[in-house]
Amino acid sequence: MRALPLVLALGLFCAARAAVPGGWRVPERGATTWQDSTTPPASPAAVALAAARGLRRGTHQVPGQVLLRGAVVEAHLAVAHAWPDEPEGAEAAFRAAELLRAAGDAEGALEAFEQAARLGRGTPLGARARYEAGHVHRREGRHAEALEAYASVAADPGAEAYRRDLAGLWTAKTRLELGDRDGAELCLRRLVGEVADPLTLVRVHDELILILVERGELEGACGWLAACKQAVASPSKELTRRGARVRSALEDLRCLPRLRSAIGARLFTR
């Protein structure tokens, strides 16, 4: 919503003020804000982003959340517009994109994700914005654009390693959606030797095994299943949150019931 009635706008600001201790205001450009005498000054961009966040929190406390979401989006986009050279600008655009996506506005979300990617070029957030844009494109049926977005993340040295791994996985999954099983399989076989994140590695093996099961290559599927377990044997034994997640991923492999069923069917027909 581009324009809100004055009364509603005032209500939004009051809600956000109540959500942030001590209240808040959007600072003027060039202003410096001190939190107290012992902490360093917050930049105007940081204060403005905090104000937008406060407005977002305030919407959970007042009625009409659908209407209020538009004002929250505008608040974040205003920060991105005012401080494009600050990291807060990229984050503000990214948060606006999330809100737009949650509201079902795919075009608005893409525009904001692209803005976040542009403002955050060379940073993990910029790569994440392109990755999320790829998901939006894919859900909208724009597979070529999705593949382009994932490829840019997979090749981005500024992206976090696990994000590059995920981009590679979703490249393969998108090719599967397009019916390009040969291309997907080539991608997955390459990823098996490149992916570092154990959770993503389990998912890569899962997709590859499913392709082999559908093709009737059950011996090969069993071999890749054993390889998967071996590849994540060490992290799966960790008494950590990551270890628990890896163990859960191994238990929830989609390929397991299909592989068992295919093996049973082969034995039954002999």
C-alpha angles and dihedrals in degrees: 000000000000099000130030128191114262093244092053091046091052089049090053093052092048091050092050092046090054090050094054117063110242093012127257145235133195106256125230119251111272094024122129121211124203118204093197139323095278103046127072117256118272115234118245089246091054092049092048092050090049088052091052090049090051090052089052091051090047092060089067090063101050134057125257098050093169091058093042094052090072092059092048091052091049091050092054093044089051089058091049090050095047097045108029092151095053125082088237089064092060092044092050091052090048093052090048089053091052091053092048092049091050088052091054095250099136096171093049091047092051092050091051094044089051090050090050090049091050095047092043097044111157094017132101090248092054090052091047090052091055090046092053090046087056090057091051091049091049094050089050090053095251096131097163091056091045092052090049091051094048092047091053091053094045089054096042114108088195092063121092113260095244090050090054089050091052091048089055092049092050090048088061093044091050091051088052090053088053090052093247097135095160092054091045092050093050089050093049094048089053093047092053088070096040109040115100101180107090095211092053090044090057090051092049091053090046093056092045093050091049090056091051093047091052089051092050096246094135097157090054090046091053090049092053090047090056090046090052093054091047093048093056098032094112100047091041089063094054116115089222138100089262091052091051091049092050091050090049091050091053091050092048098049107146091212095063100077092041092049092048091048092049092049090048092049092050092050091047093053094051 
